[in-house]
């Protein structure tokens, strides 16, 4: 799973950081950004800069997207390779 934030929609509430501080960070501008290994990836963000979400954080990232008042968190789900092989069979 990968995630990105549209900073134009971000309201700066920081709920995403509360739910998953390993994937979301809030910078000095008060806006949230996605991060990998603690480093913000997109400044400003766009779908061209996606953060990989470790499996242990998938549920927290989904919850953060659900509660986000700005509806600015976008998630892309990658299909497992095994599922592709079953479909082809």
PyMOL commands that place a pseudoatom at each C-alpha (Angstrom):
pseudoatom trace, name=CA, resn=UNK, resi=1, chain=A, elem=C, hetatm=0, pos=[0.000, 0.000, 0.000]
pseudoatom trace, name=CA, resn=UNK, resi=2, chain=A, elem=C, hetatm=0, pos=[1.156, 3.512, -0.770]
pseudoatom trace, name=CA, resn=UNK, resi=3, chain=A, elem=C, hetatm=0, pos=[-0.146, 6.870, 0.449]
pseudoatom trace, name=CA, resn=UNK, resi=4, chain=A, elem=C, hetatm=0, pos=[0.145, 10.560, -0.390]
pseudoatom trace, name=CA, resn=UNK, resi=5, chain=A, elem=C, hetatm=0, pos=[-1.338, 13.818, 0.884]
pseudoatom trace, name=CA, resn=UNK, resi=6, chain=A, elem=C, hetatm=0, pos=[-2.717, 16.692, -1.182]
pseudoatom trace, name=CA, resn=UNK, resi=7, chain=A, elem=C, hetatm=0, pos=[-1.425, 19.670, 0.803]
pseudoatom trace, name=CA, resn=UNK, resi=8, chain=A, elem=C, hetatm=0, pos=[-3.914, 22.002, -0.923]
pseudoatom trace, name=CA, resn=UNK, resi=9, chain=A, elem=C, hetatm=0, pos=[-6.700, 20.129, 0.893]
pseudoatom trace, name=CA, resn=UNK, resi=10, chain=A, elem=C, hetatm=0, pos=[-4.916, 19.652, 4.235]
pseudoatom trace, name=CA, resn=UNK, resi=11, chain=A, elem=C, hetatm=0, pos=[-6.535, 21.547, 7.115]
pseudoatom trace, name=CA, resn=UNK, resi=12, chain=A, elem=C, hetatm=0, pos=[-3.568, 21.052, 9.453]
pseudoatom trace, name=CA, resn=UNK, resi=13, chain=A, elem=C, hetatm=0, pos=[-5.548, 19.308, 12.189]
pseudoatom trace, name=CA, resn=UNK, resi=14, chain=A, elem=C, hetatm=0, pos=[-2.801, 16.703, 12.650]
pseudoatom trace, name=CA, resn=UNK, resi=15, chain=A, elem=C, hetatm=0, pos=[-5.162, 13.773, 13.169]
pseudoatom trace, name=CA, resn=UNK, resi=16, chain=A, elem=C, hetatm=0, pos=[-3.127, 11.708, 10.699]
pseudoatom trace, name=CA, resn=UNK, resi=17, chain=A, elem=C, hetatm=0, pos=[0.006, 12.288, 12.781]
pseudoatom trace, name=CA, resn=UNK, resi=18, chain=A, elem=C, hetatm=0, pos=[-1.926, 11.259, 15.903]
pseudoatom trace, name=CA, resn=UNK, resi=19, chain=A, elem=C, hetatm=0, pos=[-3.012, 8.006, 14.223]
pseudoatom trace, name=CA, resn=UNK, resi=20, chain=A, elem=C, hetatm=0, pos=[0.281, 7.077, 12.563]
pseudoatom trace, name=CA, resn=UNK, resi=21, chain=A, elem=C, hetatm=0, pos=[3.325, 9.257, 13.337]
pseudoatom trace, name=CA, resn=UNK, resi=22, chain=A, elem=C, hetatm=0, pos=[5.615, 6.806, 11.519]
pseudoatom trace, name=CA, resn=UNK, resi=23, chain=A, elem=C, hetatm=0, pos=[3.940, 7.574, 8.174]
pseudoatom trace, name=CA, resn=UNK, resi=24, chain=A, elem=C, hetatm=0, pos=[2.688, 11.162, 8.607]
pseudoatom trace, name=CA, resn=UNK, resi=25, chain=A, elem=C, hetatm=0, pos=[4.567, 14.251, 9.756]
pseudoatom trace, name=CA, resn=UNK, resi=26, chain=A, elem=C, hetatm=0, pos=[3.487, 17.840, 10.269]
pseudoatom trace, name=CA, resn=UNK, resi=27, chain=A, elem=C, hetatm=0, pos=[6.047, 20.456, 9.238]
pseudoatom trace, name=CA, resn=UNK, resi=28, chain=A, elem=C, hetatm=0, pos=[6.601, 24.052, 10.354]
pseudoatom trace, name=CA, resn=UNK, resi=29, chain=A, elem=C, hetatm=0, pos=[3.993, 25.229, 7.863]
pseudoatom trace, name=CA, resn=UNK, resi=30, chain=A, elem=C, hetatm=0, pos=[1.343, 23.340, 9.875]
pseudoatom trace, name=CA, resn=UNK, resi=31, chain=A, elem=C, hetatm=0, pos=[0.558, 21.039, 6.944]
pseudoatom trace, name=CA, resn=UNK, resi=32, chain=A, elem=C, hetatm=0, pos=[0.841, 17.241, 6.986]
pseudoatom trace, name=CA, resn=UNK, resi=33, chain=A, elem=C, hetatm=0, pos=[3.172, 15.278, 4.714]
pseudoatom trace, name=CA, resn=UNK, resi=34, chain=A, elem=C, hetatm=0, pos=[3.873, 11.594, 4.203]
pseudoatom trace, name=CA, resn=UNK, resi=35, chain=A, elem=C, hetatm=0, pos=[7.236, 10.252, 5.318]
pseudoatom trace, name=CA, resn=UNK, resi=36, chain=A, elem=C, hetatm=0, pos=[9.434, 7.219, 4.907]
pseudoatom trace, name=CA, resn=UNK, resi=37, chain=A, elem=C, hetatm=0, pos=[11.972, 6.490, 7.634]
pseudoatom trace, name=CA, resn=UNK, resi=38, chain=A, elem=C, hetatm=0, pos=[11.108, 9.836, 9.253]
pseudoatom trace, name=CA, resn=UNK, resi=39, chain=A, elem=C, hetatm=0, pos=[11.884, 11.924, 6.158]
pseudoatom trace, name=CA, resn=UNK, resi=40, chain=A, elem=C, hetatm=0, pos=[9.074, 13.890, 4.464]
pseudoatom trace, name=CA, resn=UNK, resi=41, chain=A, elem=C, hetatm=0, pos=[8.716, 12.736, 0.863]
pseudoatom trace, name=CA, resn=UNK, resi=42, chain=A, elem=C, hetatm=0, pos=[6.672, 15.432, -0.746]
pseudoatom trace, name=CA, resn=UNK, resi=43, chain=A, elem=C, hetatm=0, pos=[7.073, 19.116, -0.192]
pseudoatom trace, name=CA, resn=UNK, resi=44, chain=A, elem=C, hetatm=0, pos=[4.532, 20.011, -1.611]
pseudoatom trace, name=CA, resn=UNK, resi=45, chain=A, elem=C, hetatm=0, pos=[2.814, 16.698, -2.140]
pseudoatom trace, name=CA, resn=UNK, resi=46, chain=A, elem=C, hetatm=0, pos=[1.311, 15.068, -5.158]
pseudoatom trace, name=CA, resn=UNK, resi=47, chain=A, elem=C, hetatm=0, pos=[0.456, 11.617, -6.370]
pseudoatom trace, name=CA, resn=UNK, resi=48, chain=A, elem=C, hetatm=0, pos=[3.898, 11.549, -7.990]
pseudoatom trace, name=CA, resn=UNK, resi=49, chain=A, elem=C, hetatm=0, pos=[5.480, 11.110, -4.554]
pseudoatom trace, name=CA, resn=UNK, resi=50, chain=A, elem=C, hetatm=0, pos=[3.987, 8.106, -2.790]
pseudoatom trace, name=CA, resn=UNK, resi=51, chain=A, elem=C, hetatm=0, pos=[5.160, 6.707, 0.539]
pseudoatom trace, name=CA, resn=UNK, resi=52, chain=A, elem=C, hetatm=0, pos=[5.303, 2.949, 0.994]
pseudoatom trace, name=CA, resn=UNK, resi=53, chain=A, elem=C, hetatm=0, pos=[3.301, 1.914, 4.051]
pseudoatom trace, name=CA, resn=UNK, resi=54, chain=A, elem=C, hetatm=0, pos=[4.818, -0.876, 6.144]
pseudoatom trace, name=CA, resn=UNK, resi=55, chain=A, elem=C, hetatm=0, pos=[2.339, -3.709, 6.770]
pseudoatom trace, name=CA, resn=UNK, resi=56, chain=A, elem=C, hetatm=0, pos=[2.263, -2.940, 10.484]
pseudoatom trace, name=CA, resn=UNK, resi=57, chain=A, elem=C, hetatm=0, pos=[0.878, 0.560, 9.749]
pseudoatom trace, name=CA, resn=UNK, resi=58, chain=A, elem=C, hetatm=0, pos=[-1.766, -0.267, 7.120]
pseudoatom trace, name=CA, resn=UNK, resi=59, chain=A, elem=C, hetatm=0, pos=[-4.742, -0.142, 9.491]
pseudoatom trace, name=CA, resn=UNK, resi=60, chain=A, elem=C, hetatm=0, pos=[-3.562, 3.089, 11.145]
pseudoatom trace, name=CA, resn=UNK, resi=61, chain=A, elem=C, hetatm=0, pos=[-3.096, 4.797, 7.754]
pseudoatom trace, name=CA, resn=UNK, resi=62, chain=A, elem=C, hetatm=0, pos=[-6.574, 3.734, 6.644]
pseudoatom trace, name=CA, resn=UNK, resi=63, chain=A, elem=C, hetatm=0, pos=[-8.050, 5.042, 9.903]
pseudoatom trace, name=CA, resn=UNK, resi=64, chain=A, elem=C, hetatm=0, pos=[-6.167, 8.328, 9.465]
pseudoatom trace, name=CA, resn=UNK, resi=65, chain=A, elem=C, hetatm=0, pos=[-7.650, 8.719, 5.978]
pseudoatom trace, name=CA, resn=UNK, resi=66, chain=A, elem=C, hetatm=0, pos=[-11.142, 7.990, 7.310]
pseudoatom trace, name=CA, resn=UNK, resi=67, chain=A, elem=C, hetatm=0, pos=[-10.984, 10.632, 10.066]
pseudoatom trace, name=CA, resn=UNK, resi=68, chain=A, elem=C, hetatm=0, pos=[-9.169, 13.320, 8.060]
pseudoatom trace, name=CA, resn=UNK, resi=69, chain=A, elem=C, hetatm=0, pos=[-11.400, 16.438, 7.975]
pseudoatom trace, name=CA, resn=UNK, resi=70, chain=A, elem=C, hetatm=0, pos=[-9.695, 17.707, 4.812]
pseudoatom trace, name=CA, resn=UNK, resi=71, chain=A, elem=C, hetatm=0, pos=[-10.136, 14.389, 2.991]
pseudoatom trace, name=CA, resn=UNK, resi=72, chain=A, elem=C, hetatm=0, pos=[-6.618, 14.933, 1.664]
pseudoatom trace, name=CA, resn=UNK, resi=73, chain=A, elem=C, hetatm=0, pos=[-5.089, 11.473, 2.279]
pseudoatom trace, name=CA, resn=UNK, resi=74, chain=A, elem=C, hetatm=0, pos=[-5.035, 9.283, -0.806]
pseudoatom trace, name=CA, resn=UNK, resi=75, chain=A, elem=C, hetatm=0, pos=[-4.286, 5.558, -0.645]
pseudoatom trace, name=CA, resn=UNK, resi=76, chain=A, elem=C, hetatm=0, pos=[-3.240, 3.259, -3.451]
pseudoatom trace, name=CA, resn=UNK, resi=77, chain=A, elem=C, hetatm=0, pos=[-3.605, -0.461, -2.852]
pseudoatom trace, name=CA, resn=UNK, resi=78, chain=A, elem=C, hetatm=0, pos=[-1.169, -2.743, -4.658]
pseudoatom trace, name=CA, resn=UNK, resi=79, chain=A, elem=C, hetatm=0, pos=[-2.528, -6.097, -5.772]
pseudoatom trace, name=CA, resn=UNK, resi=80, chain=A, elem=C, hetatm=0, pos=[-0.597, -9.078, -4.387]
pseudoatom trace, name=CA, resn=UNK, resi=81, chain=A, elem=C, hetatm=0, pos=[1.317, -11.097, -6.976]
pseudoatom trace, name=CA, resn=UNK, resi=82, chain=A, elem=C, hetatm=0, pos=[-0.309, -14.340, -5.790]
pseudoatom trace, name=CA, resn=UNK, resi=83, chain=A, elem=C, hetatm=0, pos=[-3.780, -12.974, -6.570]
pseudoatom trace, name=CA, resn=UNK, resi=84, chain=A, elem=C, hetatm=0, pos=[-2.685, -12.078, -10.103]
pseudoatom trace, name=CA, resn=UNK, resi=85, chain=A, elem=C, hetatm=0, pos=[-1.438, -15.638, -10.638]
pseudoatom trace, name=CA, resn=UNK, resi=86, chain=A, elem=C, hetatm=0, pos=[-4.763, -17.110, -9.442]
pseudoatom trace, name=CA, resn=UNK, resi=87, chain=A, elem=C, hetatm=0, pos=[-6.726, -14.884, -11.829]
pseudoatom trace, name=CA, resn=UNK, resi=88, chain=A, elem=C, hetatm=0, pos=[-4.565, -15.975, -14.759]
pseudoatom trace, name=CA, resn=UNK, resi=89, chain=A, elem=C, hetatm=0, pos=[-5.015, -19.680, -13.926]
for i in range(1, 89): cmd.bond("trace and resi %d" % i, "trace and resi %d" % (i + 1))
show_as sticks, trace
zoom trace
